[in-house]
Amino acid sequence: MRHQRHKYKLGVSPSHRVSMIKNLASEIIDHGMIKTTLTRAKAVKPVVEKLVTLSKNDTVANRRLAFKKLNDKDAVNKLFTELGPKFKERNGGYTRIMKLSDNRVGDNSKMAYIAFVD
């Protein structure tokens, strides 16, 4: 049975989906907030949450695991130097998704901001 095996397909090939999730997660870490479609925001949220949880314990092994997920040295460095200590006392819920009332002009897709909580 495939109970609770949900994955956002995002209408692209599996390799494209993996690279898109990596890029979105890297941009969220770099900028703190990005505007994207609602489905992409929901797809990237668990990835970012797990990376922040990983960054709360700054070890070489955890840095390597984060680099494997992100493939971006600057994002990994910011994750472990700024975001890990910032959320040290928080037990999950590091990001929020804020839906926008205006849809995208070209295809009327639902848009949202995904950002770190303060």
LOTILUM-396034 format. One record per residue (C-alpha): residue number from 1; residue in three letters; x, y, z. Coordinates in Angstrom, 3 decimals, always signed. Layout:
<pados>
PADO   n res       c1       c2       c3
PADO NUM Ala        X        Y        Z
...
</pados>
This chain:
<pados>
PADO   n res       c1       c2       c3
PADO   1 Met   +0.000   +0.000   +0.000
PADO   2 Arg   +1.159   +3.513   -0.668
PADO   3 His   -0.379   +5.317   +2.290
PADO   4 Gln   +1.353   +8.620   +3.111
PADO   5 Arg   +3.725   +8.342   +0.150
PADO   6 His   +2.703  +11.700   -1.330
PADO   7 Lys   +5.224  +13.600   -3.422
PADO   8 Tyr   +4.769  +16.831   -5.325
PADO   9 Lys   +5.473  +16.006   -8.971
PADO  10 Leu   +5.514  +19.640  -10.163
PADO  11 Gly   +5.006  +18.628  -13.795
PADO  12 Val   +8.675  +17.988  -14.563
PADO  13 Ser  +11.022  +15.016  -14.818
PADO  14 Pro  +12.441  +13.580  -11.576
PADO  15 Ser  +15.948  +14.954  -12.153
PADO  16 His  +14.549  +18.420  -12.908
PADO  17 Arg  +12.373  +18.228   -9.772
PADO  18 Val  +15.380  +17.382   -7.581
PADO  19 Ser  +17.479  +20.223   -8.969
PADO  20 Met  +14.564  +22.666   -8.685
PADO  21 Ile  +14.025  +21.772   -5.015
PADO  22 Lys  +17.770  +22.200   -4.343
PADO  23 Asn  +17.773  +25.612   -6.027
PADO  24 Leu  +14.643  +26.785   -4.212
PADO  25 Ala  +16.032  +25.674   -0.844
PADO  26 Ser  +19.334  +27.425   -1.554
PADO  27 Glu  +17.544  +30.656   -2.494
PADO  28 Ile  +15.399  +30.570   +0.652
PADO  29 Ile  +18.526  +30.187   +2.771
PADO  30 Asp  +20.332  +32.982   +0.899
PADO  31 His  +17.507  +35.527   +0.794
PADO  32 Gly  +15.297  +34.524   +3.722
PADO  33 Met  +12.132  +34.784   +1.620
PADO  34 Ile  +11.179  +33.936   -1.949
PADO  35 Lys   +8.048  +34.275   -4.054
PADO  36 Thr   +7.069  +31.119   -5.905
PADO  37 Thr   +4.019  +29.051   -6.751
PADO  38 Leu   +2.066  +27.606   -3.853
PADO  39 Thr   +2.797  +24.009   -4.873
PADO  40 Arg   +6.536  +24.621   -5.113
PADO  41 Ala   +6.493  +26.330   -1.716
PADO  42 Lys   +4.738  +23.333   -0.191
PADO  43 Ala   +7.212  +20.970   -1.869
PADO  44 Val  +10.326  +22.789   -0.627
PADO  45 Lys   +9.145  +23.441   +2.931
PADO  46 Pro  +10.020  +19.985   +4.387
PADO  47 Val  +13.461  +20.103   +2.771
PADO  48 Val  +14.285  +23.474   +4.331
PADO  49 Glu  +12.882  +22.434   +7.723
PADO  50 Lys  +15.095  +19.338   +7.815
PADO  51 Leu  +18.156  +21.355   +6.771
PADO  52 Val  +17.610  +23.872   +9.580
PADO  53 Thr  +17.206  +21.036  +12.079
PADO  54 Leu  +20.465  +19.574  +10.782
PADO  55 Ser  +22.247  +22.924  +11.116
PADO  56 Lys  +21.459  +23.246  +14.833
PADO  57 Asn  +24.373  +20.881  +15.533
PADO  58 Asp  +27.461  +22.218  +13.714
PADO  59 Thr  +29.640  +19.219  +12.878
PADO  60 Val  +31.637  +18.305   +9.797
PADO  61 Ala  +29.326  +15.358   +9.120
PADO  62 Asn  +26.236  +17.581   +9.247
PADO  63 Arg  +27.866  +20.143   +6.956
PADO  64 Arg  +28.608  +17.394   +4.445
PADO  65 Leu  +25.027  +16.117   +4.606
PADO  66 Ala  +23.725  +19.654   +4.050
PADO  67 Phe  +26.096  +20.177   +1.123
PADO  68 Lys  +24.819  +16.938   -0.388
PADO  69 Lys  +21.255  +18.290   -0.202
PADO  70 Leu  +22.053  +21.861   -1.377
PADO  71 Asn  +25.200  +21.679   -3.526
PADO  72 Asp  +26.005  +25.311   -2.621
PADO  73 Lys  +28.900  +26.191   -0.281
PADO  74 Asp  +27.682  +29.718   +0.490
PADO  75 Ala  +24.208  +28.502   +1.434
PADO  76 Val  +25.643  +25.778   +3.679
PADO  77 Asn  +27.924  +28.298   +5.385
PADO  78 Lys  +25.035  +30.705   +6.003
PADO  79 Leu  +22.856  +27.849   +7.207
PADO  80 Phe  +25.338  +26.782   +9.869
PADO  81 Thr  +26.643  +30.214  +10.929
PADO  82 Glu  +23.402  +32.253  +10.983
PADO  83 Leu  +20.279  +30.114  +10.825
PADO  84 Gly  +21.372  +27.204  +13.033
PADO  85 Pro  +22.185  +29.383  +16.074
PADO  86 Lys  +19.110  +31.563  +15.435
PADO  87 Phe  +16.712  +28.595  +15.698
PADO  88 Lys  +18.667  +26.711  +18.400
PADO  89 Glu  +15.843  +26.933  +20.959
PADO  90 Arg  +12.959  +26.421  +18.508
PADO  91 Asn  +11.536  +22.914  +18.048
PADO  92 Gly  +10.466  +22.961  +14.410
PADO  93 Gly   +8.253  +25.299  +12.428
PADO  94 Tyr  +11.106  +27.388  +11.034
PADO  95 Thr   +9.322  +28.450   +7.843
PADO  96 Arg   +5.896  +29.794   +6.954
PADO  97 Ile   +3.968  +29.948   +3.697
PADO  98 Met   +1.981  +33.119   +3.056
PADO  99 Lys   -0.533  +32.817   +0.220
PADO 100 Leu   -0.961  +35.782   -2.101
PADO 101 Ser   -4.351  +36.968   -3.266
PADO 102 Asp   -3.112  +37.746   -6.787
PADO 103 Asn   -2.476  +34.840   -9.126
PADO 104 Arg   +0.295  +34.786  -11.724
PADO 105 Val   -0.569  +36.733  -14.849
PADO 106 Gly   +0.429  +34.204  -17.513
PADO 107 Asp   -1.193  +30.977  -16.309
PADO 108 Asn   -3.262  +32.121  -13.294
PADO 109 Ser   -1.190  +29.962  -10.960
PADO 110 Lys   -1.574  +30.473   -7.198
PADO 111 Met   +1.432  +32.314   -5.768
PADO 112 Ala   +2.904  +32.374   -2.267
PADO 113 Tyr   +5.840  +33.618   -0.225
PADO 114 Ile   +7.881  +31.110   +1.747
PADO 115 Ala   +9.967  +32.702   +4.466
PADO 116 Phe  +11.685  +31.991   +7.754
PADO 117 Val   +9.821  +32.951  +10.898
PADO 118 Asp  +11.344  +35.704  +13.012
</pados>
